[in-house]
């Protein structure tokens, strides 16, 4: 099982130099929040970057002092004796630029106006996140990562690391992901965005100045997301058609447990996540397409990669189906890259990458144990 990394502390890196976004926009300076676990070895060869997905943060493992319930989002994976063993690896988690957990994003104050950026913060891309992470690696004195790992949107970042900085990464672990979104996935994201921008409290993205939050839109966006994260089987096993009250109400209040669950998740999300950040993250998902500059030829776009790869998919993940992962594997093999592939029959849906399946964690443990430092 392994142990917890224990009490951890978030750190802040300030970069005084301008940051240019893929869109052409620029900000004069920025900050990144990050956490580290384990120790960097003398050769500086044991660093592993963990990239987070949509609503997570730099808090990957452990807990904060006085907040024992605030456990890192991938705590079951990272720690002493765990698959990503902090007794061997120096692990870094960071909150990407444009985020809402302390890194510079829409909630940050613009030096030009003295007010939060809000809607004026640039649209971000996966490429932007990786470029900012490279600056953080420079700051920490890490010339090359032993591995970069992520699930879902985090896995897109791991893939982009292998493409943008091929000499700075030894292994890319790409889990429950895709090289580009399908039209259906873009459609889900657009419905979620429309829920936010049509909320009367959105105010064109400058809701901070009005002292309100577009909570109704955020709630609906999160409910839509949760439906796509779970498989039909997992939803039936967890909730079925269980009633929340003794009998059908013949009204529009909560009848079923699944309704209660979705409303609870939406309500909770709207209390801590920023709507402008949500809009930008879903656009980053939509925009990512490494083959876009290569006429749609995934193999040609992967030719620049030098890392070894582990690609993992889950059969119940209908949002990023295994066929998407197999397409990446084929493109890597076409380039004679070293690639291992694991496709698991696990019921958790897209969220399976966060769960503690012994086969899944066993494979990750074995892979990390075989990384030479």
N, C-alpha and C positions, 0 to 999 in steps of 0.2 A: 504493500500500500504506500509506503513512504511516509515522510513527515512533512509538516508545514514549514515554510520558510520563516514563520513566526511574524513578529511585528516588523512592518516595513514603513518606509517613509518616502513620500513622493518628492521628486526633485524638479527643479525648473532650470532650463537652459535658455539664456537670452542671447539672441543673435542680432547684433547691431547693424549688420549689413542688409541691404534691400533683398527681398525675395521676389523673383519674377515667376509668375504663374504661366502655365501652358497657354492660357487664354490671351496673354499679352499684358495683363494687369500686373501691378507691382505694389508691394507694401514696403515701407521704409525699414522696418525691423519686425522681428517676431520672436515668440517664445514657444518652447515645446516642454510639456510635462512628461516626465518619464520616471520609471522605477528600475532598480537593478537588484538582482538576486544572485548569490554566489560571489566568487572572486575571479577577477581577470588574471589569467596566469602570466608568468614572466614573459613568455613568447607572444602574448596578446593574441593567441590563436584559438581560444575557446569561447568566443562570444557568440551568442545566439540571439537574434532579434525576433521577438514575437509581435506580429501585426494583428491588430484587432479588427473585428467586423463592425457592423453598423452602429450598434448602441453601446458598445463596450468602451474601454478606456485604457490608460496606461497601467491601471491596477490589475495586474495579471494574477498575482499570487499573494498569499499571506493576508494579514489583517492590519488595520491601523490601531494605534494606541487608543484605548478608550472606546473603540468601535469593533468589538469582537464579531459582530454579525456582518460586517462589511468585508466579506471574503472575496479575494480576487476571482475574476470571471473564469480563469482556467487553472484554478488552484488544484484541481484533481490531476493535472498533468505536470505541473512545475513545482519542484521542491526536492529536498534531500531524499534520495532513494526512489523518486518518482520517474516516470518515463523520460522527462526532460530533467535530468538529475543536476541539481545546483551544487552538488559536491564535485562535479566534473566540469560543468559549464557555467559561464557567466551570462546570465539571461537578462535581456533588456526589453521592457515594454514601454511604448510611448503613445501618447495621445496625438493623433495626426493634426496637422495644421488645418484650420477650419473647424476644429472640434469644439466641444463645449464643456470640457473638463479641465480647463486651465491653459491649454494651448491657445495661441492666438487664433481667433475666429470671429464670427459675427458679434459675439457678446463683448469682445475686447474694445477698448477705447481707441478710436482713430486719432493719431497725433495731429492730423490735419484739422479735425473738427472739435476734438475734446469730447465727442459723444461716441457711444457704441457704433461700430461699423454698420450693424444691422444688414439691411438689404444691399448696402454698398460693398460688402465684403465680396471678393472675387469668387466666381464659381471654381471649385477645386476639382482636380483629377487624381487618379491613382498615381500618375507620373509625378504630380506635384508632391504628393505625400512621400514618395520614395526619394525624391530630390532633397526634401527637408530632412528625412531620416539619415541620408548620407552626410549631411552637415552635422547632425548629432553624433554620428559615428566618428567623424573627424574630430569633433570636440572631445570625445572620450578616448581618442588615440587608437581607434580600431580601424586598421587598414583593410581588414578582410574578415567577414563573418564566417565562422565555421558552418552556420546554417541560418536561414531565415524561414520561419514557419508561420502559417496562418490558416484560418478556416474561412470559407465564404469570401467576403470582401477582403479579409486579411490575406487569404491565399492569392488573390489577385496582386497584392503588394509583393508577396514572396516571388511570384512569377515575374513581376516587373523588375525586381532586384536582379534576377538572373539575366534579364534582357538589357537593362540600362547600365548595370555595373558588373559585367560578366567576370571580371578579374577580382571582384571584391566579395564573392560569395562562393562557398564550397558546395553547399547543398541547399536545395529549395524543397520545402515540404508543402505541397499544394493540396489542401484538404477541402472537400465538399465545395468545389468551385467550378468555374467555367472561364474560357478565354474571352467570352463576350456574352452579353445577355441576349436571350431570345426576345422576339416581339412580345410574347406573353409577359415576360418579366418586366420589360419596359412599361407595358400597360399597367401592371400592378403598381409600379412606382409612380406613374402619372396619376392614377386615381388617388393614391396617398397624398401626392403633392397638391392636387386640386382640393382635397379635404382641408388642407392647411391654408392655402392662399385664398379660399373663399370663406374662411372663418371671419366673421365681422370684426374680431379682435386682432386680425393680422396686420391691418393698417399698412399694407404694402411692404411689410418686412420691418417697419420702424415702430413696432409695438412697444419696445422698451420705453420710448419717450411718452407713451400713453399709460404706462404703469399696468399693462395687461399682458396676458399670455393667450395665444390662440389655442386654448386647451381643448376645445371641442374638435378642432381639426387634427391636433396631435393624437387625441384619443382614437379617432377613426383610423388615422394612418397606422397606428400601432396595432389596432384590431385586424386590419387588412394584412399587415405583416405577419402576425401570429398565425393566421390561417394558413399562410404559405410555408411557415417554418415547420409545421407538424404534418405528418402523414395522416391519411384517412384512418389507417389502422390504429395509429397511436392515439388519435383523437377519440376513436370509438372505445378503445381500451380504457382510456383515462376518464372519459365523460359519458360515452354512450348517449342514451336519451334520458339520462337521469333528470328527474324534476328537482328544481330548487325549492319548490313549495309543495304542499300536500296534494294539490290538484291543479289542473289547468286553470289559469286565471281569466281566460277569455278577454284579455286586454293586451297592452303593449309593454308591460313590465316584464321582468325576468321570469320565464317559465323553466328553462333548462339550465343545467349546470354549465354547459359550454358558454351560454350567454353571460353568466355570472363571471366566468373565468376571463372572457374577452374584455368585459367592461372593467374588471379589476386591473388587468394588464394595461389597458388604455389609460385608466385614471392614474395609475402609478407612474407610467411613462411621462404623462403630461406634467408631472411635478418636478422632474429633474432634467428633461432633455429639451434642447433649444430647437425651436421650429425652423429657424434659418439654417441651422446646421443640418437638420434632417433633409431639407430641400437640397442642400449641396451634396450630401453624401449619396443620396439616391441618383443625382445627376452624374456623380463620379462613377457609380455603378453602370449607368446607361452608356456613358462615353467610352468606357474601357474596351479597347479592341486592338490588341497588338498587331493583328494581321491587317488592319485598316490601311496602313501605309505600304502594304505589299500585295495589293490587289485581292485581298481576302485569303491569301495563301498562308496558312498557319505555319506550315513547315518552313517557308522562307523567313517568316518573322522570327522563328525559333532558332535559326541558324547561328545567331550571335551568342546564344547561351553556351556557357562552359561548365556550369554546375552539374552535379548529379542530382537527380530528382526522385522524390517519393510522391506519388499521386494517390490520393485516397478518395473513394466515393462510397455512397451508401445507396442501396437499391431503393429504399423508401423515400429518397430525396427527389421529389418530383419538381422542385423548383430549379435545382442544378442537377439534373439527372446524370447518371453514370456515363451516358453516351457522350456528354460534354468532356468528361475526364478522359475517356478513351480517345477522343479526338486529340487531346493534348499529348497523350502517350504516343499515339501514332506519329504526330508531328516531331516529337523528340526522337523517336526511333528512326524516322526518315533522315534525321541529321546525325545518326549514330551516337546519340547521347546516352549516358548511363541513366536508366530510369527503372524504378520498381513501381508496381501498381497493385493496389489492394482495393477490391470491391466487396463491401460487406453487406450481408443480408441482415441489416439491423432495422428495427421498427421506428426509430426516432425521427425520421424525416430529415429535413435540412439541419435541424438542431442536433442531430446525432453526433456531430463533431465536438460538441460540448460535453457529451455524456461519457461515463466511465465504463465503456464496454471492454471486457478483458481481452478480447481478440484485437480490438483497435489499439488499446493502450499497449498490448504486448508487441504489436508490430512497430509502434513508435519507439518503444523502449529498445527493441532489437536494432532498429535503424540508428538511433543515437549512439548506442553502444559501439557500433561499427564505424563511427566517424573518427578518423584519425586526426589528432590534434598536433 
